[in-house]
């Protein structure tokens, strides 16, 4: 791996042992915070009856998850016994700094039942509330009111949707499953307008937008590790999320498209998506300036590495007004993306392109409020490409880059090195003219033929036949759900 290669800043996350120590310190801090007034409580959710005998003073029993959450104070735990729970759960600011943990990932199920509610439904909605940990459970079939309407979020850390501000920090999710077997599930595992968080060992399928979504954070300070995203319109989507952000050791397969960070306007402000390290300025009404780079030798902190991205060709996934016109069949799609690093991934059997990068006038077709996002400063290195481009039309192949037609024509300083190709690249000789050995690289101008190709891929996407996707098999559950929990009847 070339993680220390010239020009690339690597945001190194702690080792497993260090992370365990960090978790222990956080637990101590939570306990100390709560201990100033009381010992940490354990709120147990059960569909049965509490055990006979004396209950410890810090333990309380509830029939619903919402009631247990409502009883918490900072530092408390909510433990959920196996069962199917027909409820939506909302976590608000008085209940920050809490853990919500199922005792079995596959048997603790929040079930939305695909109810056609006028306002849609959400499984767990954490509203502008910091340091909420959700672990070891499944949320399924919470639907939008319409394919593009409100609701439809299975597990959601919402720091202030549409506010253009960071409204919370310290989100964490692990051993989570989110899926929908209908047509109106929107997002599986979702964070917006927050920073300083992580997901690990998560799974999502059947979403008409994306299996996992991280948006609206110029400097996210986030890590996603060991995710499996399949049978979604998009495996990963990240509008206007950048800075220190790593997605690694994950699998994206059988989606319509695999990975899709993007600049977006007007949704999830402020734009753009910018993976460069260091201070960044948003594009606003008073600051209408997009990033420019003078060299390929820049530091990149948004990194997609060591992932498997394969067979993203599914034309039966649900879709919505946003994902339906998205160009279909790409492993990694980069619309209007700045200064991201794509390295050491296995990218195979994606029918249009292994990697598809392009300028993104948004909204499109262009109108008065369109921002002409460029495709600039990205590095694609040391990836293995196999079997991509089976569409055999237009610019199908391992890599296709488009730029130089819209806006200020600054889709420059993209570079490639050390990749293993088995199919065509566009432009040709892509590691020559666009190689990272070059301090500067030009626009990858393929003319209007490239735009026609992108529109053709969008036409294929819009011609799909949406179907509900199958429920997933059981996923690995947390090895010890009692780890770190104060002593209680479930964890003696």
Secondary structure, 3 states (H helix, E strand, C coil): CCCCCCCCCCCCCCCHHHHHHHHHHHHHHHHHHHHCCCCCCEEEECCCCCCCCCCCCCEEEECCHHHHHHCCCCCCEEEECCEEECCCEEECHHHCCEEEEECCCCCEEEECCCCCCCCCCEEEEEECCCCEEEEEEEEECCCECCCCCCECEEEEEECCCCCCCCCEECCEEEEEEEECCCCCCCEEEEEECEECEEEEEEEEECCCCEEEEEECECCCCEEEEEEEEECCCEEEEEECECCCEEEECCEEECCCEEEEEECCCCCCCCCCCECECCCCCCCCCCCCCCCCCCCCCCCECEEEECCEEECCCCCCCCCCCCCCCCCCCEEEEEECCECEEEECCEEECCCCEEEEEECEEECCCCCCCCEEECCECCEEECCEEECCCCCCCCCCEEEEECCCCCCCCCCCCCEEECCECCCCEECCCCCCCCECCCCCCCCCCCCHHHHHHHHHHHHHHHCCCCCCCCCCCCCCCCCCCCCCCCCECCEC
